[in-house]
Amino acid sequence: MSIDASRLPRRSTAPARAGATVKWVVIGVGVLVAVVPFLWMLSVSFRTERDLFQNPASLIPQTWSLHGYLGVWEQLPFLRLVLNTVIFAGVTTLLTLVLDSLCAYALARMRFRGRNIAFIIVIATLMVPFQVTLIPVFIELYHLGWLNTYQGLIIPRATSAFGIFLLRQSFMSIPIELDEAARIDGAGHFRIYRQVILPLSKPALATVALLNFMALWNDLLWPLIVTSTPEMRTLPAGLTLFGGAHVTDHAVLLAGATISLLPLAIAFFLAQRFFVAGVATTGLK
């Protein structure tokens, strides 16, 4: 028995097209909201103060100028600020990966009394604002003589509760049978951690590294509190020197901000594949 396809009810594509149109409109609005501030920042970095105040909403400079980028090099020890930022963000990120992964391995793969309580305490610290512990940590660094030093910048930020949580979720997704097979070969916890868990958790490690590096590179409050001289400040803290009580050189300020964003953009584009895979393997969807 043959069926005439022309007599079958046709499914209307109008609702599907309307839904797709709404989706793309929402995406377009979101892209504009995210991109326009960066375009404005880039535009201001090439504008003169007179051009900026005549038409502050314009995205295209009427008068192009390199004053902002020249001022970054002339008015600040820019290379020193970049070096401090690389040391602060890079070394702290490496320490965070080591310490967070060790803690996450213990919480995910080892059996000991109080393990769940320890994990709850780690998660509870996520609800404590950083500003609450800022003064006690500052006083401790003062007594240690670590103010305005690299160790004062790095060590208090060398762990991350979110990193521990993210890596623990990734480690728990790895089959426990791999640990048992490694123990048959005589492997201990550290060998399992180094040769089994870490190689299988590269996306999660890349995610934690990227998120921490971006947060530390853009960190303003902590370096501004701990350091007191331009020679020890990071790039975001150093750029605050352009903001005066009465006059602010907007072109220089936003030129420095534009330059400081370039490493983050490059790092994200290089690691975005691992970032997406890392979020997927941890179940944070």
ROBA-973796 format. One record per residue (C-alpha): residue in one letter; x, y negated, z negated. Coordinates in nm, 2 decimals. Example, Ala and Ser with C-alpha at 12.3 -4.5 7.8 and 13.67 -1.06 7.14 Angstrom:
% residues 2
ATOM resn px py pz
ATOM A 1.23 0.45 -0.78
ATOM S 1.37 0.11 -0.71
% end
This chain:
% residues 285
ATOM resn px py pz
ATOM M 0.00 0.00 0.00
ATOM S 0.15 -0.33 0.11
ATOM I 0.11 -0.65 -0.08
ATOM D 0.07 -0.98 0.11
ATOM A 0.32 -1.21 -0.06
ATOM S 0.14 -1.51 0.08
ATOM R -0.16 -1.43 -0.15
ATOM L 0.05 -1.42 -0.47
ATOM P 0.02 -1.72 -0.69
ATOM R 0.32 -1.95 -0.65
ATOM R 0.50 -2.06 -0.96
ATOM S 0.51 -2.44 -0.96
ATOM T 0.86 -2.58 -0.96
ATOM A 0.75 -2.93 -1.06
ATOM P 0.79 -2.87 -1.44
ATOM A 1.13 -2.71 -1.39
ATOM R 1.24 -3.01 -1.17
ATOM A 1.11 -3.26 -1.43
ATOM G 1.29 -3.08 -1.71
ATOM A 1.61 -3.08 -1.51
ATOM T 1.57 -3.45 -1.43
ATOM V 1.51 -3.53 -1.80
ATOM K 1.82 -3.32 -1.89
ATOM W 2.05 -3.50 -1.65
ATOM V 1.91 -3.84 -1.76
ATOM V 1.99 -3.76 -2.12
ATOM I 2.33 -3.64 -2.03
ATOM G 2.40 -3.96 -1.82
ATOM V 2.29 -4.18 -2.11
ATOM G 2.51 -3.99 -2.35
ATOM V 2.81 -4.02 -2.11
ATOM L 2.75 -4.40 -2.08
ATOM V 2.73 -4.44 -2.46
ATOM A 3.05 -4.25 -2.50
ATOM V 3.25 -4.39 -2.21
ATOM V 3.15 -4.76 -2.20
ATOM P 3.33 -4.85 -2.53
ATOM F 3.65 -4.70 -2.40
ATOM L 3.62 -4.89 -2.07
ATOM W 3.56 -5.21 -2.26
ATOM M 3.87 -5.14 -2.47
ATOM L 4.08 -5.08 -2.16
ATOM S 3.94 -5.40 -2.00
ATOM V 4.01 -5.62 -2.30
ATOM S 4.37 -5.49 -2.31
ATOM F 4.42 -5.65 -1.97
ATOM R 4.24 -5.98 -2.05
ATOM T 4.34 -6.31 -2.19
ATOM E 4.18 -6.45 -2.50
ATOM R 4.01 -6.72 -2.30
ATOM D 3.86 -6.47 -2.05
ATOM L 3.75 -6.25 -2.34
ATOM F 3.56 -6.53 -2.53
ATOM Q 3.41 -6.67 -2.21
ATOM N 3.24 -6.34 -2.12
ATOM P 3.30 -6.07 -2.39
ATOM A 3.05 -5.82 -2.24
ATOM S 3.22 -5.80 -1.90
ATOM L 3.40 -5.47 -1.82
ATOM I 3.60 -5.63 -1.54
ATOM P 3.86 -5.89 -1.63
ATOM Q 3.83 -6.22 -1.45
ATOM T 4.20 -6.29 -1.52
ATOM W 4.43 -5.99 -1.53
ATOM S 4.72 -6.01 -1.78
ATOM L 4.99 -5.78 -1.92
ATOM H 5.02 -5.99 -2.24
ATOM G 4.87 -5.72 -2.45
ATOM Y 5.11 -5.45 -2.34
ATOM L 5.41 -5.67 -2.36
ATOM G 5.30 -5.79 -2.70
ATOM V 5.29 -5.43 -2.83
ATOM W 5.66 -5.39 -2.76
ATOM E 5.76 -5.74 -2.86
ATOM Q 5.57 -5.80 -3.18
ATOM L 5.60 -5.45 -3.34
ATOM P 5.86 -5.18 -3.38
ATOM F 5.64 -4.97 -3.14
ATOM L 5.87 -4.68 -3.09
ATOM R 5.92 -4.65 -3.46
ATOM L 5.55 -4.64 -3.52
ATOM V 5.51 -4.37 -3.25
ATOM L 5.79 -4.17 -3.41
ATOM N 5.63 -4.19 -3.75
ATOM T 5.29 -4.09 -3.61
ATOM V 5.44 -3.79 -3.43
ATOM I 5.62 -3.68 -3.74
ATOM F 5.32 -3.73 -3.97
ATOM A 5.07 -3.56 -3.73
ATOM G 5.30 -3.29 -3.59
ATOM V 5.46 -3.17 -3.91
ATOM T 5.13 -3.19 -4.11
ATOM T 4.95 -2.99 -3.84
ATOM L 5.22 -2.72 -3.85
ATOM L 5.20 -2.69 -4.22
ATOM T 4.82 -2.69 -4.21
ATOM L 4.83 -2.39 -3.96
ATOM V 5.07 -2.19 -4.18
ATOM L 4.90 -2.26 -4.52
ATOM D 4.54 -2.24 -4.39
ATOM S 4.60 -1.92 -4.20
ATOM L 4.76 -1.76 -4.50
ATOM C 4.47 -1.86 -4.73
ATOM A 4.22 -1.75 -4.47
ATOM Y 4.39 -1.41 -4.43
ATOM A 4.37 -1.36 -4.80
ATOM L 4.00 -1.45 -4.81
ATOM A 3.91 -1.25 -4.50
ATOM R 4.12 -0.93 -4.52
ATOM M 4.23 -0.88 -4.88
ATOM R 4.02 -0.74 -5.16
ATOM F 4.07 -0.90 -5.50
ATOM R 3.86 -1.01 -5.79
ATOM G 3.72 -1.36 -5.75
ATOM R 3.76 -1.37 -5.37
ATOM N 3.41 -1.50 -5.31
ATOM I 3.43 -1.75 -5.59
ATOM A 3.76 -1.88 -5.44
ATOM F 3.59 -1.92 -5.10
ATOM I 3.30 -2.10 -5.25
ATOM I 3.54 -2.34 -5.42
ATOM V 3.72 -2.41 -5.09
ATOM I 3.38 -2.48 -4.92
ATOM A 3.27 -2.70 -5.21
ATOM T 3.57 -2.93 -5.15
ATOM L 3.43 -3.01 -4.81
ATOM M 3.15 -3.20 -5.00
ATOM V 3.40 -3.42 -5.19
ATOM P 3.48 -3.74 -5.00
ATOM F 3.85 -3.81 -4.95
ATOM Q 3.82 -4.15 -5.11
ATOM V 3.73 -3.98 -5.45
ATOM T 4.07 -3.82 -5.48
ATOM L 4.26 -4.11 -5.32
ATOM I 4.35 -4.29 -5.65
ATOM P 4.46 -3.98 -5.85
ATOM V 4.68 -3.86 -5.56
ATOM F 4.82 -4.21 -5.52
ATOM I 4.91 -4.22 -5.89
ATOM E 5.07 -3.88 -5.87
ATOM L 5.28 -3.99 -5.57
ATOM Y 5.39 -4.30 -5.76
ATOM H 5.52 -4.09 -6.05
ATOM L 5.70 -3.86 -5.81
ATOM G 5.86 -4.15 -5.63
ATOM W 5.71 -4.04 -5.30
ATOM L 5.54 -4.36 -5.20
ATOM N 5.65 -4.50 -4.86
ATOM T 5.82 -4.16 -4.77
ATOM Y 5.75 -3.89 -4.52
ATOM Q 5.69 -3.63 -4.79
ATOM G 5.43 -3.86 -4.95
ATOM L 5.25 -3.89 -4.62
ATOM I 5.27 -3.52 -4.53
ATOM I 5.24 -3.30 -4.83
ATOM P 4.90 -3.42 -4.97
ATOM R 4.75 -3.36 -4.63
ATOM A 4.91 -3.02 -4.56
ATOM T 4.59 -2.82 -4.62
ATOM S 4.24 -2.84 -4.48
ATOM A 3.93 -2.68 -4.63
ATOM F 3.77 -2.68 -4.29
ATOM G 4.07 -2.52 -4.13
ATOM I 4.06 -2.24 -4.39
ATOM F 3.69 -2.19 -4.33
ATOM L 3.73 -2.18 -3.95
ATOM L 4.02 -1.94 -3.96
ATOM R 3.85 -1.71 -4.21
ATOM Q 3.55 -1.68 -3.98
ATOM S 3.78 -1.60 -3.69
ATOM F 3.98 -1.34 -3.89
ATOM M 3.66 -1.17 -4.01
ATOM S 3.55 -1.12 -3.65
ATOM I 3.86 -0.90 -3.58
ATOM P 3.79 -0.53 -3.63
ATOM I 3.92 -0.40 -3.96
ATOM E 4.02 -0.07 -3.79
ATOM L 4.32 -0.26 -3.65
ATOM D 4.45 -0.32 -4.00
ATOM E 4.40 0.05 -4.09
ATOM A 4.59 0.15 -3.78
ATOM A 4.88 -0.09 -3.87
ATOM R 4.89 0.05 -4.23
ATOM I 4.93 0.40 -4.09
ATOM D 5.24 0.28 -3.92
ATOM G 5.37 0.14 -4.25
ATOM A 5.28 -0.22 -4.21
ATOM G 5.21 -0.44 -4.51
ATOM H 4.99 -0.74 -4.54
ATOM F 5.24 -0.99 -4.41
ATOM R 5.32 -0.78 -4.10
ATOM I 4.95 -0.73 -4.03
ATOM Y 4.90 -1.10 -4.06
ATOM R 5.20 -1.19 -3.83
ATOM Q 5.17 -0.91 -3.57
ATOM V 4.80 -0.83 -3.56
ATOM I 4.58 -1.12 -3.69
ATOM L 4.77 -1.42 -3.56
ATOM P 4.81 -1.30 -3.19
ATOM L 4.44 -1.22 -3.18
ATOM S 4.34 -1.56 -3.33
ATOM K 4.52 -1.80 -3.09
ATOM P 4.19 -1.98 -2.98
ATOM A 4.10 -2.04 -3.34
ATOM L 4.45 -2.16 -3.43
ATOM A 4.45 -2.39 -3.13
ATOM T 4.12 -2.53 -3.24
ATOM V 4.24 -2.60 -3.59
ATOM A 4.56 -2.75 -3.46
ATOM L 4.38 -2.98 -3.21
ATOM L 4.12 -3.10 -3.46
ATOM N 4.38 -3.17 -3.73
ATOM F 4.62 -3.33 -3.49
ATOM M 4.35 -3.57 -3.36
ATOM A 4.23 -3.65 -3.71
ATOM L 4.59 -3.72 -3.84
ATOM W 4.69 -3.92 -3.53
ATOM N 4.39 -4.15 -3.58
ATOM D 4.42 -4.16 -3.96
ATOM L 4.42 -4.52 -4.08
ATOM L 4.34 -4.52 -4.45
ATOM W 4.59 -4.27 -4.59
ATOM P 4.91 -4.41 -4.41
ATOM L 4.79 -4.76 -4.50
ATOM I 4.77 -4.68 -4.87
ATOM V 5.09 -4.47 -4.90
ATOM T 5.32 -4.68 -4.69
ATOM S 5.42 -5.04 -4.75
ATOM T 5.67 -5.13 -4.48
ATOM P 5.64 -5.14 -4.10
ATOM E 5.93 -4.89 -4.07
ATOM M 5.72 -4.62 -4.24
ATOM R 5.38 -4.69 -4.10
ATOM T 5.20 -4.49 -3.84
ATOM L 5.06 -4.63 -3.52
ATOM P 4.70 -4.69 -3.64
ATOM A 4.83 -4.85 -3.96
ATOM G 5.08 -5.06 -3.77
ATOM L 4.82 -5.20 -3.54
ATOM T 4.64 -5.36 -3.84
ATOM L 4.93 -5.61 -3.85
ATOM F 4.77 -5.77 -3.54
ATOM G 4.46 -5.86 -3.73
ATOM G 4.50 -6.18 -3.92
ATOM A 4.28 -6.37 -4.16
ATOM H 4.20 -6.64 -3.90
ATOM V 4.34 -6.53 -3.56
ATOM T 4.34 -6.18 -3.41
ATOM D 4.53 -6.10 -3.09
ATOM H 4.26 -5.87 -2.93
ATOM A 4.46 -5.79 -2.62
ATOM V 4.76 -5.67 -2.81
ATOM L 4.54 -5.48 -3.06
ATOM L 4.34 -5.29 -2.80
ATOM A 4.65 -5.24 -2.58
ATOM G 4.81 -5.06 -2.87
ATOM A 4.49 -4.86 -2.93
ATOM T 4.48 -4.76 -2.56
ATOM I 4.84 -4.64 -2.57
ATOM S 4.77 -4.44 -2.90
ATOM L 4.48 -4.26 -2.73
ATOM L 4.68 -4.12 -2.44
ATOM P 4.85 -3.84 -2.64
ATOM L 4.51 -3.73 -2.78
ATOM A 4.35 -3.72 -2.43
ATOM I 4.64 -3.52 -2.29
ATOM A 4.63 -3.28 -2.59
ATOM F 4.26 -3.23 -2.56
ATOM F 4.27 -3.16 -2.18
ATOM L 4.55 -2.91 -2.23
ATOM A 4.38 -2.73 -2.52
ATOM Q 4.01 -2.76 -2.43
ATOM R 4.00 -2.40 -2.30
ATOM F 4.13 -2.27 -2.63
ATOM F 3.91 -2.51 -2.82
ATOM V 3.59 -2.38 -2.66
ATOM A 3.70 -2.02 -2.71
ATOM G 3.80 -2.09 -3.07
ATOM V 3.46 -2.23 -3.16
ATOM A 3.28 -1.94 -2.98
ATOM T 3.48 -1.68 -3.18
ATOM T 3.41 -1.84 -3.51
ATOM G 3.03 -1.84 -3.46
ATOM L 3.00 -2.22 -3.49
ATOM K 2.75 -2.27 -3.21
% end
